[in-house]
Amino acid sequence: MRILGIDPGTGILGFGVIDVSKQGKLTLVDAGVIRTPVKQADSDRLSTIYDELHEIIKSTQPTVMSVEKLFFAQNVTTAMSVSQARGVVLLCGKQHSLELHEFTPQQIKQSLTGYGKADKKQVQEMVRMLLNLKEIPKPDDAADALAAAICCSTALR
């Protein structure tokens, strides 16, 4: 099974693709970010996210998409912007007939570390260990997307 994990954002959207063997072994396929210019119109930024995500899906051929759910306590403007990006991500996944799953940050942390309030460094170190990497994936958004994919792999077993 191949899973595409997404850490949604408008300025920086993280993605991570992993393979999961029948025995549960995890292998990194690809990871990175989609960046959009801050001063660009929202419609242009969302179009860039869609187009680049479409190309990532075409080139990596995942069957499952795992998207981090939003959790915001304060900034409504940021929440609205990220919500729009999430909508584009979900639409793109659906148009590619991917099996879609969504997880809260707490669910992802719990799945990877056993503690739902783990800090970012703990989660990133578990991503490194579970994927048998020499270093923590950079930037943070890519590591977060891989964490979403790993969480999904655990949920689907």
Secondary structure as UniProt FT lines:
FT   STRAND          2..7
FT   STRAND          12..20
FT   TURN            22..23
FT   STRAND          26..35
FT   TURN            38..39
FT   HELIX           42..60
FT   STRAND          64..68
FT   HELIX           76..95
FT   TURN            96..97
FT   STRAND          99..103
FT   HELIX           105..113
FT   TURN            116..117
FT   HELIX           120..130
FT   TURN            131..132
FT   HELIX           140..155
//
